[in-house]
């Protein structure tokens, strides 16, 4: 069991170790063909005409078990096993990869699409769910004098090396004003170079320091274990990892796919576009146009199948001596010679480290950017022979220009915590590390990475404009003299020197005022009034009529200048307009006292008060109540008074008499006075509500005009009344 861990870890960690590649550099809009690594959509609408990568390499390692101080590691007497700090848990993990980008290039097919061809060699390993306490116990060659017992449970180790040749196609999907979307896909042919994996189920280890009798009183440790261990490998690995070499393996091939999309928000899109004299729009290809950019991609969808690989499963329920264990040459010998094989077969295919990438980029100010990126594994950490990446979230401020970029990624790496790095791009050279500053300052570094490379960038150029008129020299008909786009970059002429440019001058060879579009004023009808002031430029007329003759359009002998209704004949005394009858009662408005309301001729065009209306008035009037012996009107009479008021308003020219009456109770003088005052009270109420005072009069008749006998209560009630009668 010792070499199960030690040799596996040794193999995976000494070899070179994808989403973890080129941390910081991939945020750069000038990363060029490298953009396909994180999102295949990146290569279109690029700042490059073409970009050729000669060679580039990125190495990454992260774990949550070992921690080191980098400055100590560089010393000659550093002992990794003795001096490194350990952080054992019952679920330790290790991740690593190497990504060598070989000769690769990208170029633009047209304004909307681009293509890239790339070659890569990659190594990826991950060790998941290892019990660190187990590893710490057995990593000391069993020279401890104390016993130990560890429940390892399940673990998963996977290492894979492969080469890939890929082609990427990316295209602009949507480009309208502020919004821009592009998408891309990479198809990859995969060639396996080597694969090894191991997994365990319910593994336990019990070490007894002196549990085996060697005879003569000598003892050695005994190792009791239970569970199942599976070990699989490609046919170029024989169990002795020291002899392993990368090589092309027959029958070890596969395919992979990357997909990605990018959205850009371009609030100032218009400032990056120009229009030539033919109406064609051309943009500044060398400029980033977005304020915010958002990307999403899924990479490494696929697998490699090693047709000639082998895989075996062993029952490790056994007790062996420490000496027997140490005498075996390699990991495979330990399994074959000390434990029972329970199944054997072909090695299963290895799954690529499928990952989701989310990216947001903010152009804070001109050449300064802030990038937020997340690389998230989509592969299970509990699946056999499956590569996976460490989850990483990075916040990267950067300065970016055509020739030079500098970035400082701040990252949280799964299991390794906070990391701080730096990197730069200077023309064809790029190098950096996502953990550089942390590695130099931390006493307990759990992650490290480094990348560098060389490329041949061919940048998009800024359109040259010698005269600074906004028209590039290639499209400028007058490249040395500034002029507007619509005139091909040439200044407009003024042939007749009247300050009206020929483009706006309707008489370019004859001077004239600006207000007449560069033409001289004319007098077409020869009436000495210039056309600009002549309302009838084709007919001679009078100056006082703006050059026109006076007309009588409707033939009513009233000239239009004096005719209020020039299109309709009418008498002179009505200013040339016919008399109207607004209310249609056959009485002309000039003779109609009520022109807006139909009436009778006998009443001068006003409506007459009929007997029915008179009766209605008095029916309401009879309901007017007064406080006993007083002139004040009771509140409940308000409704009747409002109805009376509405009727009076319907006959605006009619006059009415408000008449007060009493019964015979009381003195005649008192009743006379009371009737007068009550009539006046009703009159005042109506005037207050808007009835013209000239239309109302008030009179009191006391007890002189009874309408019923005063001998009885009912008769007296009828006699106490108010009447409102038409004054004829």
C-alpha positions, 0 to 999 in steps of 0.5 A, a space after each residue: 500500500 505504501 507504493 500505491 500512494 508514493 509511486 502514484 504521487 511521485 509519477 504524477 507530480 514530477 512530470 509536467 502538468 487546461 483551464 488552469 493554463 496561462 492565468 492572467 494572459 488569457 484575459 488580454 484582448 491581445 492573447 490572439 490564438 491563445 484565446 481558443 483555449 478558454 473560449 473559441 469565440 475569442 478569435 473573431 473581431 480580433 485585434 490581429 490580422 493574424 497571430 502565429 504562436 511559435 511555442 508556449 508552455 504553461 505549468 500548473 500545480 495545486 493541492 491542499 496537502 503540501 505547503 512550502 516556502 518557495 525561497 527554502 525550496 530553492 536552497 540546495 539542502 531542502 528536503 521536501 519530505 522533511 521540510 514541507 508542511 503538511 495539512 492532512 485531512 480525510 479528503 485531500 486533493 491534488 491537481 496539476 497540468 501542463 499545456 504546451 501550445 505548439 505552432 498555431 495560427 489564426 487569421 480572419 476569413 472576412 469581416 465577420 468570421 475567423 479561423 484558427 489551427 492549433 497544436 497542443 500537448 497536454 498533461 493532466 493529473 488529479 488525485 481526489 479523496 486521498 486520506 492525507 493521514 494515510 499518506 502521512 503515516 506511510 510516507 516515512 518508510 514505515 520506520 515509525 515505532 507506533 502502530 496506526 490504523 487508517 480508513 482510506 475509504 474511496 480514492 481516485 487517481 487519474 493521469 493522462 498525457 495527450 496531443 491534440 490538433 484542433 481547428 476553430 471557427 468563430 463568427 459574429 452572430 449579431 451586431 446592431 448598435 450597442 449590442 454585439 454577439 459572437 460565437 465559436 466552436 473548436 473541433 479537436 483530434 486527440 492522440 493519447 500519449 499515456 494514461 494511468 489511473 487507480 481507484 479504491 473502494 472501502 480501503 482500510 490499512 492497519 499497520 502493526 509495527 512489530 506484528 510479524 515474527 522473523 524468528 530468533 526474537 526478531 520482528 517486522 511490521 505487518 500490514 493488514 488491509 481490506 477493500 478493492 483497488 483498481 489499476 489501469 494503464 496504457 500499454 506504454 506503462 508497465 508499473 515502473 513509472 521511472 521508465 515511462 516516456 511519452 509516445 504515440 500509442 496505436 489505437 489511443 485516439 479520440 475527439 474533443 469539442 469546445 463551444 463558446 459565446 461572447 457578448 459585448 455592450 458597446 454604448 459608444 459604438 458610433 464613435 468607432 464607425 465611419 461612413 465613406 462617400 458611397 455609404 459604406 460603414 467601416 469600423 476601427 478594427 484595431 480598437 476594443 469597442 466594448 464597455 462590458 464584455 461577458 463570455 461563457 464557454 464549455 471546453 474539453 467535451 470528449 474522451 480518449 480510448 486506449 484500445 490496448 490498455 489494461 485494467 485489473 481489480 484486486 481484493 487487498 484483504 490480506 496481511 503481509 509483512 513490511 519486508 515483503 512489501 518493501 521487496 516488491 519492485 513496483 506498484 503493479 508487482 505489489 498488487 500482483 504478488 501480494 493480493 488477489 486479482 478478481 477481475 481483468 479487462 481492457 483499460 477504459 477510456 479517459 474522460 477529458 477535464 470538461 470545464 465551464 468558463 465564465 468571464 466578465 470584462 470591464 473597460 474601466 478607463 481607456 487602457 485599464 480593465 478589470 476582469 472576473 473569471 471563473 473556471 469550474 469543473 464539470 467532471 465528477 471527482 468520484 468517477 474512475 479515469 476522469 480528468 478534472 480541473 481545480 475550480 478557480 475564480 480570478 479577479 484580474 486588473 490589467 493595463 492593455 495596449 497594442 504592444 504591451 500589457 500587464 496584469 495581476 490576477 488575484 485568485 481563489 484556487 480550490 484547496 489552495 486558497 488565495 493566490 496573487 500573480 503577475 504577468 506581462 506581454 511585450 510584443 512577441 514575448 509573454 510570460 507570467 504566473 498566477 501565483 508569483 507574488 504569493 509564492 514569494 511572500 507566503 510561508 505555506 504555498 500550496 499552488 504554483 504555476 508559470 507560463 511563457 512563450 513566443 509568437 509572431 503577432 500581426 496587428 490590425 492597423 489604425 487607418 492613416 489619416 494625414 489631414 485628420 479629416 476623419 477619412 482614411 488616406 485609402 479612401 481620401 480623394 484629397 489626402 493632404 487637404 481636410 474635407 468632409 466624408 461625403 465629399 470624399 475627404 475634399 473641401 467643398 468649393 464656392 465657385 461664385 464666391 457668394 459664401 454659399 458652398 457649391 454643394 448647397 448653391 442652386 446657382 453655383 456660377 452666379 452669386 446670390 444671397 444665402 437665404 436664396 440658396 446662392 441665387 440672385 433674387 428675381 422679379 418674374 412678373 415685372 411689378 417691381 416687387 422681387 419674388 422674395 417679397 411677391 406673394 404673386 410672383 407670376 402675376 403683377 400686382 400692387 405693393 400694398 397687397 404684396 405684389 398681388 391684385 385684390 380679389 373677390 373670390 365669392 363675388 359678393 362685391 366685398 373684396 377679399 381683403 375686407 371680406 371676413 368670409 372670402 369663400 362664402 357670399 354675404 352682405 356688406 354690413 356683415 363683412 361679406 359673411 352670410 347671416 347665421 342661424 346658430 340654433 336653427 330656429 329660423 330666426 337669424 342670429 342678428 335678430 335672435 335674442 337667444 342665438 344659441 337656443 331655439 325659440 319662437 319668433 314671438 319671443 324674439 328667438 327665445 324659448 317660451 315658458 309653457 303652462 307645463 313649465 309654469 306648473 312644474 315651477 309652482 309644484 317645486 315652489 309649493 314644496 319650499 318650507 320655512 321655519 315657523 313664523 320666520 323667513 328663513 328657508 328650511 334646509 330640506 327645501 334646497 333640492 326644490 330651489 335647485 330644480 327651480 334654478 335649473 328651469 329658470 336658466 333654460 329661459 334666460 330672457 324670461 322674467 319671473 315674479 316670486 309671490 309669497 302667500 300666507 294663511 289667515 292665522 295672525 294679523 293681516 299686517 303681520 301676514 302681509 309682511 311675512 309673505 313679502 319677506 319670504 318671497 324676497 328670501 326665495 328671490 335672494 337664494 336664486 340670485 345667489 345661485 346665478 340667476 340674473 337679478 333683473 329677471 326676478 321680482 318679489 311680491 307678498 300677497 299675505 292672506 289675500 289670495 287663498 287657494 283653499 279654505 282657512 277653516 281647516 288645517 289642510 286648507 291653511 297648509 295649502 295657502 302658506 305657499 310660494 309661487 313663481 310666475 312668468 311675467 308677461 
